[in-house]
Amino acid sequence: MTRSPTTVSPPRLSRLDHLSAAERLEQSRQLSRKTRTSVLEMIQHAQLGHIGGDFSVTDILATLFSSVLHVRPEEPLWAERDRFILSKGHAAAALYATLAHQGFFPIEDLLTFMDPLSKLNGHPNRNKVPGVETNTGPLGHGLPVAVGSAIGSALKDQSWRTYVVLGDGELQEGSNWEAIMTAGHRRLGTLTAIVDRNRLQQGARTEDTNTLEPLADKWRSFGWEVHEVDGHDHAALYDVLSAEPGDRPRCVIAHTVKGKGVSFIEDRVEWHHKVPTQDQIEQARREIGE
């Protein structure tokens, strides 16, 4: 017997329900600081990476993995886990650092980022990295996979949820809008799409390349429940991402700053994949507070 996609999943206890709200938020903020510091070290070691997009999505990843997702780092393929897909796969360093600090694999592995034969490629690879749900890199593919995942949970009468993080520039890919239309039509309430709305893409601002506004209205018109939040406010992110699912897919437009946390990187288009000098690394570490 299959479950209708409109069925609402019963509440599930969070791994951090035993903590107070203040303690939970502090854990999330600490994970963000550790992740940003690790990303600096990884990019310095590899002399490659996408530091701007890594830092815009870091607080979203920290909130998800520290207190929202039902996952087991010691059992990455636990059948009842929530599914998480990083569609903007070029921010792989932020995902790897988050996973390592949550115990999916040794932190020491982070300094193999981009090395020959390393499991930590420039884009996530599910066959190599525990905690990576699906390979991503070509833009516009993560949301269609997430829609399939949400349909799968409904067909199997399972209560796990699917979360996907999209870059805003990535929304210029038509495949996303086919997926958005399908999810709205099927009323996939267990699906949450998070748009990392930093308003920059490689080489230009999104609105100069191909305007996205009115973005929230576009998602609503396809039958989605839409929320807009500060993408660096851990409390606001937790509230909207942990809310019980309804009978429609949920879109969270997270307004972020590319390069968040480091003054000379923030909102600067050239830092899409620029590598900091040693002096800049030291300044960045001081500003992050590690």
ChimeraX commands (.cxc) that place a marker at each C-alpha (Angstrom):
marker #1 position 0.00,0.00,0.00 radius 0.5
marker #1 position 1.45,3.36,-0.96 radius 0.5
marker #1 position 1.01,6.67,0.80 radius 0.5
marker #1 position -0.44,9.70,-0.92 radius 0.5
marker #1 position 2.16,12.46,-1.45 radius 0.5
marker #1 position -0.16,14.73,0.55 radius 0.5
marker #1 position 0.24,12.64,3.73 radius 0.5
marker #1 position 1.86,14.61,6.58 radius 0.5
marker #1 position 4.66,12.78,8.38 radius 0.5
marker #1 position 4.38,12.42,12.18 radius 0.5
marker #1 position 6.73,14.53,14.35 radius 0.5
marker #1 position 10.17,13.02,14.94 radius 0.5
marker #1 position 12.52,13.82,17.75 radius 0.5
marker #1 position 15.65,15.81,16.89 radius 0.5
marker #1 position 19.08,14.53,17.92 radius 0.5
marker #1 position 19.46,17.72,19.95 radius 0.5
marker #1 position 16.04,17.87,21.56 radius 0.5
marker #1 position 17.70,17.34,24.95 radius 0.5
marker #1 position 19.49,20.70,24.61 radius 0.5
marker #1 position 18.05,24.12,25.33 radius 0.5
marker #1 position 17.46,26.41,22.34 radius 0.5
marker #1 position 20.47,28.51,23.36 radius 0.5
marker #1 position 22.73,25.45,23.61 radius 0.5
marker #1 position 21.54,24.15,20.25 radius 0.5
marker #1 position 22.19,27.47,18.54 radius 0.5
marker #1 position 25.64,27.73,20.06 radius 0.5
marker #1 position 26.50,24.29,18.70 radius 0.5
marker #1 position 25.36,25.40,15.26 radius 0.5
marker #1 position 27.41,28.62,15.40 radius 0.5
marker #1 position 30.48,26.75,16.60 radius 0.5
marker #1 position 30.15,24.34,13.68 radius 0.5
marker #1 position 30.04,27.31,11.29 radius 0.5
marker #1 position 33.24,28.76,12.73 radius 0.5
marker #1 position 35.03,25.42,12.53 radius 0.5
marker #1 position 33.81,24.86,8.98 radius 0.5
marker #1 position 34.98,28.27,7.75 radius 0.5
marker #1 position 38.41,27.74,9.32 radius 0.5
marker #1 position 38.71,24.28,7.75 radius 0.5
marker #1 position 37.68,25.62,4.35 radius 0.5
marker #1 position 40.44,28.22,4.56 radius 0.5
marker #1 position 42.98,25.49,5.32 radius 0.5
marker #1 position 41.68,23.23,2.55 radius 0.5
marker #1 position 41.81,25.94,-0.11 radius 0.5
marker #1 position 45.23,27.11,1.06 radius 0.5
marker #1 position 46.49,23.52,0.81 radius 0.5
marker #1 position 44.93,22.81,-2.57 radius 0.5
marker #1 position 45.39,26.31,-4.03 radius 0.5
marker #1 position 41.96,25.71,-5.55 radius 0.5
marker #1 position 38.36,26.10,-4.45 radius 0.5
marker #1 position 35.26,28.30,-4.34 radius 0.5
marker #1 position 35.63,30.24,-1.11 radius 0.5
marker #1 position 32.86,32.78,-1.84 radius 0.5
marker #1 position 30.14,30.18,-2.33 radius 0.5
marker #1 position 31.52,28.03,0.49 radius 0.5
marker #1 position 31.14,30.84,2.99 radius 0.5
marker #1 position 27.67,31.89,1.81 radius 0.5
marker #1 position 26.27,28.40,2.42 radius 0.5
marker #1 position 28.19,27.53,5.61 radius 0.5
marker #1 position 25.54,28.69,8.11 radius 0.5
marker #1 position 22.82,26.82,6.23 radius 0.5
marker #1 position 24.85,23.60,6.27 radius 0.5
marker #1 position 25.73,24.04,9.95 radius 0.5
marker #1 position 22.08,24.49,10.91 radius 0.5
marker #1 position 20.99,21.47,8.90 radius 0.5
marker #1 position 23.68,19.06,10.06 radius 0.5
marker #1 position 23.92,20.18,13.69 radius 0.5
marker #1 position 20.24,20.23,14.56 radius 0.5
marker #1 position 17.75,19.62,11.74 radius 0.5
marker #1 position 18.66,16.54,9.71 radius 0.5
marker #1 position 17.95,13.10,11.11 radius 0.5
marker #1 position 21.18,11.37,10.17 radius 0.5
marker #1 position 23.66,8.99,11.78 radius 0.5
marker #1 position 27.32,9.86,11.01 radius 0.5
marker #1 position 28.35,6.39,12.16 radius 0.5
marker #1 position 25.79,4.85,9.78 radius 0.5
marker #1 position 25.69,7.17,6.72 radius 0.5
marker #1 position 23.35,4.93,4.74 radius 0.5
marker #1 position 20.84,4.42,7.57 radius 0.5
marker #1 position 17.60,3.66,5.68 radius 0.5
marker #1 position 15.49,6.19,7.60 radius 0.5
marker #1 position 17.93,9.10,7.26 radius 0.5
marker #1 position 16.83,12.44,5.90 radius 0.5
marker #1 position 18.29,12.99,2.45 radius 0.5
marker #1 position 20.45,16.07,1.83 radius 0.5
marker #1 position 21.64,17.15,-1.63 radius 0.5
marker #1 position 24.09,20.00,-2.26 radius 0.5
marker #1 position 23.05,20.98,-5.77 radius 0.5
marker #1 position 25.63,23.80,-5.90 radius 0.5
marker #1 position 28.35,21.18,-5.88 radius 0.5
marker #1 position 31.16,23.66,-6.36 radius 0.5
marker #1 position 30.75,24.46,-2.63 radius 0.5
marker #1 position 31.99,20.95,-1.87 radius 0.5
marker #1 position 34.67,22.18,0.56 radius 0.5
marker #1 position 32.01,23.58,2.91 radius 0.5
marker #1 position 30.06,20.31,2.77 radius 0.5
marker #1 position 33.18,18.19,3.39 radius 0.5
marker #1 position 34.21,20.32,6.37 radius 0.5
marker #1 position 30.71,20.17,7.82 radius 0.5
marker #1 position 30.55,16.39,7.43 radius 0.5
marker #1 position 34.01,15.88,8.94 radius 0.5
marker #1 position 33.24,18.04,11.99 radius 0.5
marker #1 position 30.02,16.04,12.48 radius 0.5
marker #1 position 31.93,12.75,12.47 radius 0.5
marker #1 position 31.18,11.29,9.03 radius 0.5
marker #1 position 34.92,10.86,8.35 radius 0.5
marker #1 position 38.22,11.92,9.99 radius 0.5
marker #1 position 38.93,15.65,10.10 radius 0.5
marker #1 position 42.51,14.91,9.01 radius 0.5
marker #1 position 41.15,13.85,5.59 radius 0.5
marker #1 position 40.19,17.45,4.84 radius 0.5
marker #1 position 43.78,18.32,3.98 radius 0.5
marker #1 position 43.65,15.83,1.10 radius 0.5
marker #1 position 41.12,18.09,-0.64 radius 0.5
marker #1 position 41.77,18.03,-4.40 radius 0.5
marker #1 position 44.89,15.88,-4.06 radius 0.5
marker #1 position 45.41,13.23,-6.76 radius 0.5
marker #1 position 43.30,10.14,-5.91 radius 0.5
marker #1 position 41.74,11.89,-2.90 radius 0.5
marker #1 position 38.12,11.04,-2.13 radius 0.5
marker #1 position 37.51,14.77,-1.63 radius 0.5
marker #1 position 37.10,15.87,-5.22 radius 0.5
marker #1 position 36.19,19.37,-6.37 radius 0.5
marker #1 position 32.57,18.24,-6.48 radius 0.5
marker #1 position 30.83,15.79,-4.10 radius 0.5
marker #1 position 31.00,12.10,-4.99 radius 0.5
marker #1 position 28.64,9.73,-3.18 radius 0.5
marker #1 position 30.78,6.72,-4.04 radius 0.5
marker #1 position 33.73,8.14,-2.12 radius 0.5
marker #1 position 32.49,10.39,0.68 radius 0.5
marker #1 position 30.29,9.20,3.59 radius 0.5
marker #1 position 27.33,11.56,3.99 radius 0.5
marker #1 position 27.18,12.67,0.36 radius 0.5
marker #1 position 23.77,11.64,-0.95 radius 0.5
marker #1 position 24.38,12.11,-4.68 radius 0.5
marker #1 position 27.04,13.38,-7.04 radius 0.5
marker #1 position 26.60,17.02,-8.02 radius 0.5
marker #1 position 28.49,19.51,-10.09 radius 0.5
marker #1 position 26.63,20.11,-13.34 radius 0.5
marker #1 position 24.22,22.85,-12.28 radius 0.5
marker #1 position 20.47,22.31,-12.33 radius 0.5
marker #1 position 20.58,18.60,-11.46 radius 0.5
marker #1 position 20.22,18.56,-7.68 radius 0.5
marker #1 position 16.59,19.62,-7.45 radius 0.5
marker #1 position 15.34,17.07,-10.01 radius 0.5
marker #1 position 17.09,14.33,-8.01 radius 0.5
marker #1 position 15.56,15.70,-4.80 radius 0.5
marker #1 position 12.09,15.58,-6.35 radius 0.5
marker #1 position 12.68,11.92,-7.19 radius 0.5
marker #1 position 13.82,11.31,-3.62 radius 0.5
marker #1 position 10.67,12.91,-2.19 radius 0.5
marker #1 position 8.46,10.89,-4.53 radius 0.5
marker #1 position 10.37,7.79,-3.38 radius 0.5
marker #1 position 9.64,8.46,0.30 radius 0.5
marker #1 position 5.95,8.85,-0.48 radius 0.5
marker #1 position 5.79,5.66,-2.56 radius 0.5
marker #1 position 7.57,3.71,0.19 radius 0.5
marker #1 position 5.40,5.23,2.92 radius 0.5
marker #1 position 8.52,6.51,4.68 radius 0.5
marker #1 position 8.74,9.57,6.92 radius 0.5
marker #1 position 12.22,10.77,5.97 radius 0.5
marker #1 position 12.48,14.20,4.42 radius 0.5
marker #1 position 14.55,15.54,1.53 radius 0.5
marker #1 position 16.46,18.83,1.65 radius 0.5
marker #1 position 18.33,20.38,-1.29 radius 0.5
marker #1 position 20.47,23.54,-1.42 radius 0.5
marker #1 position 20.51,25.44,-4.71 radius 0.5
marker #1 position 22.66,28.33,-5.82 radius 0.5
marker #1 position 20.64,31.31,-7.04 radius 0.5
marker #1 position 22.62,31.51,-10.29 radius 0.5
marker #1 position 21.79,27.85,-10.75 radius 0.5
marker #1 position 18.12,28.78,-11.08 radius 0.5
marker #1 position 18.89,30.02,-14.57 radius 0.5
marker #1 position 18.95,26.34,-15.58 radius 0.5
marker #1 position 15.63,25.23,-17.08 radius 0.5
marker #1 position 15.74,21.76,-15.51 radius 0.5
marker #1 position 15.05,23.37,-12.13 radius 0.5
marker #1 position 11.75,24.81,-13.30 radius 0.5
marker #1 position 10.58,21.46,-14.63 radius 0.5
marker #1 position 11.34,19.98,-11.20 radius 0.5
marker #1 position 9.63,22.87,-9.39 radius 0.5
marker #1 position 6.51,22.35,-11.50 radius 0.5
marker #1 position 6.47,18.59,-10.82 radius 0.5
marker #1 position 6.96,18.98,-7.06 radius 0.5
marker #1 position 4.15,21.52,-6.85 radius 0.5
marker #1 position 1.83,19.35,-8.91 radius 0.5
marker #1 position 2.50,16.30,-6.73 radius 0.5
marker #1 position 2.30,18.34,-3.51 radius 0.5
marker #1 position 5.53,16.89,-2.15 radius 0.5
marker #1 position 5.31,18.11,1.43 radius 0.5
marker #1 position 8.44,16.27,2.55 radius 0.5
marker #1 position 10.62,18.26,0.12 radius 0.5
marker #1 position 12.43,21.46,1.17 radius 0.5
marker #1 position 14.46,23.49,-1.35 radius 0.5
marker #1 position 16.81,26.12,0.07 radius 0.5
marker #1 position 18.00,28.85,-2.29 radius 0.5
marker #1 position 21.40,30.32,-1.35 radius 0.5
marker #1 position 20.43,33.82,-2.52 radius 0.5
marker #1 position 23.80,35.61,-2.50 radius 0.5
marker #1 position 23.03,37.43,-5.77 radius 0.5
marker #1 position 26.43,36.66,-7.31 radius 0.5
marker #1 position 27.54,34.01,-9.76 radius 0.5
marker #1 position 30.80,33.37,-11.55 radius 0.5
marker #1 position 31.86,36.67,-13.11 radius 0.5
marker #1 position 28.72,38.74,-12.52 radius 0.5
marker #1 position 25.66,39.51,-10.43 radius 0.5
marker #1 position 22.73,37.21,-11.09 radius 0.5
marker #1 position 20.45,40.10,-11.99 radius 0.5
marker #1 position 22.93,41.30,-14.63 radius 0.5
marker #1 position 23.12,37.84,-16.18 radius 0.5
marker #1 position 19.46,36.79,-16.16 radius 0.5
marker #1 position 17.10,38.38,-13.67 radius 0.5
marker #1 position 15.43,36.05,-11.15 radius 0.5
marker #1 position 13.01,38.43,-9.45 radius 0.5
marker #1 position 10.25,38.24,-8.39 radius 0.5
marker #1 position 11.74,34.97,-7.17 radius 0.5
marker #1 position 9.37,34.20,-4.29 radius 0.5
marker #1 position 6.30,34.80,-6.46 radius 0.5
marker #1 position 7.67,32.45,-9.10 radius 0.5
marker #1 position 7.97,29.57,-6.61 radius 0.5
marker #1 position 4.50,30.32,-5.19 radius 0.5
marker #1 position 3.00,30.26,-8.65 radius 0.5
marker #1 position 4.16,26.65,-9.00 radius 0.5
marker #1 position 2.34,25.63,-5.80 radius 0.5
marker #1 position 5.16,25.91,-3.25 radius 0.5
marker #1 position 5.06,27.26,0.30 radius 0.5
marker #1 position 7.69,30.04,0.36 radius 0.5
marker #1 position 9.65,31.59,3.24 radius 0.5
marker #1 position 12.39,34.24,3.12 radius 0.5
marker #1 position 15.00,34.34,5.90 radius 0.5
marker #1 position 18.42,35.76,6.72 radius 0.5
marker #1 position 20.64,32.89,5.60 radius 0.5
marker #1 position 23.19,33.63,8.33 radius 0.5
marker #1 position 20.64,33.74,11.20 radius 0.5
marker #1 position 20.90,30.30,12.76 radius 0.5
marker #1 position 17.76,30.70,14.85 radius 0.5
marker #1 position 15.64,31.77,11.88 radius 0.5
marker #1 position 17.06,28.97,9.74 radius 0.5
marker #1 position 16.36,26.38,12.43 radius 0.5
marker #1 position 12.76,27.51,12.86 radius 0.5
marker #1 position 11.86,27.27,9.18 radius 0.5
marker #1 position 13.91,24.18,8.34 radius 0.5
marker #1 position 12.76,22.12,11.32 radius 0.5
marker #1 position 9.07,22.99,10.98 radius 0.5
marker #1 position 6.86,19.99,10.32 radius 0.5
marker #1 position 6.02,19.46,6.65 radius 0.5
marker #1 position 2.68,20.54,5.26 radius 0.5
marker #1 position 0.88,19.44,2.14 radius 0.5
marker #1 position 3.04,21.45,-0.27 radius 0.5
marker #1 position 6.78,21.50,-0.99 radius 0.5
marker #1 position 8.63,24.21,0.92 radius 0.5
marker #1 position 11.04,26.76,-0.59 radius 0.5
marker #1 position 13.30,28.72,1.76 radius 0.5
marker #1 position 14.93,31.70,0.09 radius 0.5
marker #1 position 17.96,32.27,2.32 radius 0.5
marker #1 position 19.37,35.75,1.77 radius 0.5
marker #1 position 23.12,35.39,2.14 radius 0.5
marker #1 position 26.38,37.25,1.51 radius 0.5
marker #1 position 28.93,35.56,-0.70 radius 0.5
marker #1 position 32.14,35.23,1.32 radius 0.5
marker #1 position 30.28,35.86,4.60 radius 0.5
marker #1 position 32.57,36.28,7.59 radius 0.5
marker #1 position 35.65,37.77,5.92 radius 0.5
marker #1 position 35.56,41.49,5.10 radius 0.5
marker #1 position 37.69,41.51,1.98 radius 0.5
marker #1 position 35.82,38.57,0.43 radius 0.5
marker #1 position 32.23,39.52,1.23 radius 0.5
marker #1 position 30.07,40.36,-1.81 radius 0.5
marker #1 position 33.08,40.53,-4.15 radius 0.5
marker #1 position 32.54,38.77,-7.46 radius 0.5
marker #1 position 36.26,38.02,-7.99 radius 0.5
marker #1 position 36.24,35.73,-4.93 radius 0.5
marker #1 position 34.08,33.13,-6.66 radius 0.5
marker #1 position 37.19,30.95,-6.88 radius 0.5
marker #1 position 40.13,33.20,-5.97 radius 0.5
marker #1 position 42.72,31.76,-3.58 radius 0.5
marker #1 position 43.80,33.91,-0.56 radius 0.5
marker #1 position 47.44,34.76,0.04 radius 0.5
marker #1 position 49.11,33.76,3.31 radius 0.5
marker #1 position 48.56,37.25,4.75 radius 0.5
marker #1 position 44.92,37.13,3.70 radius 0.5
marker #1 position 44.51,33.68,5.27 radius 0.5
marker #1 position 45.79,35.03,8.58 radius 0.5
marker #1 position 43.46,38.04,8.44 radius 0.5
marker #1 position 40.53,35.77,7.56 radius 0.5
marker #1 position 41.27,33.49,10.52 radius 0.5
marker #1 position 41.26,36.49,12.86 radius 0.5
marker #1 position 37.93,37.74,11.49 radius 0.5
marker #1 position 36.32,34.31,11.73 radius 0.5
marker #1 position 37.43,34.13,15.34 radius 0.5
marker #1 position 39.28,30.82,15.37 radius 0.5
marker link #1:1,2 radius 0.2
marker link #1:2,3 radius 0.2
marker link #1:3,4 radius 0.2
marker link #1:4,5 radius 0.2
marker link #1:5,6 radius 0.2
marker link #1:6,7 radius 0.2
marker link #1:7,8 radius 0.2
marker link #1:8,9 radius 0.2
marker link #1:9,10 radius 0.2
marker link #1:10,11 radius 0.2
marker link #1:11,12 radius 0.2
marker link #1:12,13 radius 0.2
marker link #1:13,14 radius 0.2
marker link #1:14,15 radius 0.2
marker link #1:15,16 radius 0.2
marker link #1:16,17 radius 0.2
marker link #1:17,18 radius 0.2
marker link #1:18,19 radius 0.2
marker link #1:19,20 radius 0.2
marker link #1:20,21 radius 0.2
marker link #1:21,22 radius 0.2
marker link #1:22,23 radius 0.2
marker link #1:23,24 radius 0.2
marker link #1:24,25 radius 0.2
marker link #1:25,26 radius 0.2
marker link #1:26,27 radius 0.2
marker link #1:27,28 radius 0.2
marker link #1:28,29 radius 0.2
marker link #1:29,30 radius 0.2
marker link #1:30,31 radius 0.2
marker link #1:31,32 radius 0.2
marker link #1:32,33 radius 0.2
marker link #1:33,34 radius 0.2
marker link #1:34,35 radius 0.2
marker link #1:35,36 radius 0.2
marker link #1:36,37 radius 0.2
marker link #1:37,38 radius 0.2
marker link #1:38,39 radius 0.2
marker link #1:39,40 radius 0.2
marker link #1:40,41 radius 0.2
marker link #1:41,42 radius 0.2
marker link #1:42,43 radius 0.2
marker link #1:43,44 radius 0.2
marker link #1:44,45 radius 0.2
marker link #1:45,46 radius 0.2
marker link #1:46,47 radius 0.2
marker link #1:47,48 radius 0.2
marker link #1:48,49 radius 0.2
marker link #1:49,50 radius 0.2
marker link #1:50,51 radius 0.2
marker link #1:51,52 radius 0.2
marker link #1:52,53 radius 0.2
marker link #1:53,54 radius 0.2
marker link #1:54,55 radius 0.2
marker link #1:55,56 radius 0.2
marker link #1:56,57 radius 0.2
marker link #1:57,58 radius 0.2
marker link #1:58,59 radius 0.2
marker link #1:59,60 radius 0.2
marker link #1:60,61 radius 0.2
marker link #1:61,62 radius 0.2
marker link #1:62,63 radius 0.2
marker link #1:63,64 radius 0.2
marker link #1:64,65 radius 0.2
marker link #1:65,66 radius 0.2
marker link #1:66,67 radius 0.2
marker link #1:67,68 radius 0.2
marker link #1:68,69 radius 0.2
marker link #1:69,70 radius 0.2
marker link #1:70,71 radius 0.2
marker link #1:71,72 radius 0.2
marker link #1:72,73 radius 0.2
marker link #1:73,74 radius 0.2
marker link #1:74,75 radius 0.2
marker link #1:75,76 radius 0.2
marker link #1:76,77 radius 0.2
marker link #1:77,78 radius 0.2
marker link #1:78,79 radius 0.2
marker link #1:79,80 radius 0.2
marker link #1:80,81 radius 0.2
marker link #1:81,82 radius 0.2
marker link #1:82,83 radius 0.2
marker link #1:83,84 radius 0.2
marker link #1:84,85 radius 0.2
marker link #1:85,86 radius 0.2
marker link #1:86,87 radius 0.2
marker link #1:87,88 radius 0.2
marker link #1:88,89 radius 0.2
marker link #1:89,90 radius 0.2
marker link #1:90,91 radius 0.2
marker link #1:91,92 radius 0.2
marker link #1:92,93 radius 0.2
marker link #1:93,94 radius 0.2
marker link #1:94,95 radius 0.2
marker link #1:95,96 radius 0.2
marker link #1:96,97 radius 0.2
marker link #1:97,98 radius 0.2
marker link #1:98,99 radius 0.2
marker link #1:99,100 radius 0.2
marker link #1:100,101 radius 0.2
marker link #1:101,102 radius 0.2
marker link #1:102,103 radius 0.2
marker link #1:103,104 radius 0.2
marker link #1:104,105 radius 0.2
marker link #1:105,106 radius 0.2
marker link #1:106,107 radius 0.2
marker link #1:107,108 radius 0.2
marker link #1:108,109 radius 0.2
marker link #1:109,110 radius 0.2
marker link #1:110,111 radius 0.2
marker link #1:111,112 radius 0.2
marker link #1:112,113 radius 0.2
marker link #1:113,114 radius 0.2
marker link #1:114,115 radius 0.2
marker link #1:115,116 radius 0.2
marker link #1:116,117 radius 0.2
marker link #1:117,118 radius 0.2
marker link #1:118,119 radius 0.2
marker link #1:119,120 radius 0.2
marker link #1:120,121 radius 0.2
marker link #1:121,122 radius 0.2
marker link #1:122,123 radius 0.2
marker link #1:123,124 radius 0.2
marker link #1:124,125 radius 0.2
marker link #1:125,126 radius 0.2
marker link #1:126,127 radius 0.2
marker link #1:127,128 radius 0.2
marker link #1:128,129 radius 0.2
marker link #1:129,130 radius 0.2
marker link #1:130,131 radius 0.2
marker link #1:131,132 radius 0.2
marker link #1:132,133 radius 0.2
marker link #1:133,134 radius 0.2
marker link #1:134,135 radius 0.2
marker link #1:135,136 radius 0.2
marker link #1:136,137 radius 0.2
marker link #1:137,138 radius 0.2
marker link #1:138,139 radius 0.2
marker link #1:139,140 radius 0.2
marker link #1:140,141 radius 0.2
marker link #1:141,142 radius 0.2
marker link #1:142,143 radius 0.2
marker link #1:143,144 radius 0.2
marker link #1:144,145 radius 0.2
marker link #1:145,146 radius 0.2
marker link #1:146,147 radius 0.2
marker link #1:147,148 radius 0.2
marker link #1:148,149 radius 0.2
marker link #1:149,150 radius 0.2
marker link #1:150,151 radius 0.2
marker link #1:151,152 radius 0.2
marker link #1:152,153 radius 0.2
marker link #1:153,154 radius 0.2
marker link #1:154,155 radius 0.2
marker link #1:155,156 radius 0.2
marker link #1:156,157 radius 0.2
marker link #1:157,158 radius 0.2
marker link #1:158,159 radius 0.2
marker link #1:159,160 radius 0.2
marker link #1:160,161 radius 0.2
marker link #1:161,162 radius 0.2
marker link #1:162,163 radius 0.2
marker link #1:163,164 radius 0.2
marker link #1:164,165 radius 0.2
marker link #1:165,166 radius 0.2
marker link #1:166,167 radius 0.2
marker link #1:167,168 radius 0.2
marker link #1:168,169 radius 0.2
marker link #1:169,170 radius 0.2
marker link #1:170,171 radius 0.2
marker link #1:171,172 radius 0.2
marker link #1:172,173 radius 0.2
marker link #1:173,174 radius 0.2
marker link #1:174,175 radius 0.2
marker link #1:175,176 radius 0.2
marker link #1:176,177 radius 0.2
marker link #1:177,178 radius 0.2
marker link #1:178,179 radius 0.2
marker link #1:179,180 radius 0.2
marker link #1:180,181 radius 0.2
marker link #1:181,182 radius 0.2
marker link #1:182,183 radius 0.2
marker link #1:183,184 radius 0.2
marker link #1:184,185 radius 0.2
marker link #1:185,186 radius 0.2
marker link #1:186,187 radius 0.2
marker link #1:187,188 radius 0.2
marker link #1:188,189 radius 0.2
marker link #1:189,190 radius 0.2
marker link #1:190,191 radius 0.2
marker link #1:191,192 radius 0.2
marker link #1:192,193 radius 0.2
marker link #1:193,194 radius 0.2
marker link #1:194,195 radius 0.2
marker link #1:195,196 radius 0.2
marker link #1:196,197 radius 0.2
marker link #1:197,198 radius 0.2
marker link #1:198,199 radius 0.2
marker link #1:199,200 radius 0.2
marker link #1:200,201 radius 0.2
marker link #1:201,202 radius 0.2
marker link #1:202,203 radius 0.2
marker link #1:203,204 radius 0.2
marker link #1:204,205 radius 0.2
marker link #1:205,206 radius 0.2
marker link #1:206,207 radius 0.2
marker link #1:207,208 radius 0.2
marker link #1:208,209 radius 0.2
marker link #1:209,210 radius 0.2
marker link #1:210,211 radius 0.2
marker link #1:211,212 radius 0.2
marker link #1:212,213 radius 0.2
marker link #1:213,214 radius 0.2
marker link #1:214,215 radius 0.2
marker link #1:215,216 radius 0.2
marker link #1:216,217 radius 0.2
marker link #1:217,218 radius 0.2
marker link #1:218,219 radius 0.2
marker link #1:219,220 radius 0.2
marker link #1:220,221 radius 0.2
marker link #1:221,222 radius 0.2
marker link #1:222,223 radius 0.2
marker link #1:223,224 radius 0.2
marker link #1:224,225 radius 0.2
marker link #1:225,226 radius 0.2
marker link #1:226,227 radius 0.2
marker link #1:227,228 radius 0.2
marker link #1:228,229 radius 0.2
marker link #1:229,230 radius 0.2
marker link #1:230,231 radius 0.2
marker link #1:231,232 radius 0.2
marker link #1:232,233 radius 0.2
marker link #1:233,234 radius 0.2
marker link #1:234,235 radius 0.2
marker link #1:235,236 radius 0.2
marker link #1:236,237 radius 0.2
marker link #1:237,238 radius 0.2
marker link #1:238,239 radius 0.2
marker link #1:239,240 radius 0.2
marker link #1:240,241 radius 0.2
marker link #1:241,242 radius 0.2
marker link #1:242,243 radius 0.2
marker link #1:243,244 radius 0.2
marker link #1:244,245 radius 0.2
marker link #1:245,246 radius 0.2
marker link #1:246,247 radius 0.2
marker link #1:247,248 radius 0.2
marker link #1:248,249 radius 0.2
marker link #1:249,250 radius 0.2
marker link #1:250,251 radius 0.2
marker link #1:251,252 radius 0.2
marker link #1:252,253 radius 0.2
marker link #1:253,254 radius 0.2
marker link #1:254,255 radius 0.2
marker link #1:255,256 radius 0.2
marker link #1:256,257 radius 0.2
marker link #1:257,258 radius 0.2
marker link #1:258,259 radius 0.2
marker link #1:259,260 radius 0.2
marker link #1:260,261 radius 0.2
marker link #1:261,262 radius 0.2
marker link #1:262,263 radius 0.2
marker link #1:263,264 radius 0.2
marker link #1:264,265 radius 0.2
marker link #1:265,266 radius 0.2
marker link #1:266,267 radius 0.2
marker link #1:267,268 radius 0.2
marker link #1:268,269 radius 0.2
marker link #1:269,270 radius 0.2
marker link #1:270,271 radius 0.2
marker link #1:271,272 radius 0.2
marker link #1:272,273 radius 0.2
marker link #1:273,274 radius 0.2
marker link #1:274,275 radius 0.2
marker link #1:275,276 radius 0.2
marker link #1:276,277 radius 0.2
marker link #1:277,278 radius 0.2
marker link #1:278,279 radius 0.2
marker link #1:279,280 radius 0.2
marker link #1:280,281 radius 0.2
marker link #1:281,282 radius 0.2
marker link #1:282,283 radius 0.2
marker link #1:283,284 radius 0.2
marker link #1:284,285 radius 0.2
marker link #1:285,286 radius 0.2
marker link #1:286,287 radius 0.2
marker link #1:287,288 radius 0.2
marker link #1:288,289 radius 0.2
marker link #1:289,290 radius 0.2
view
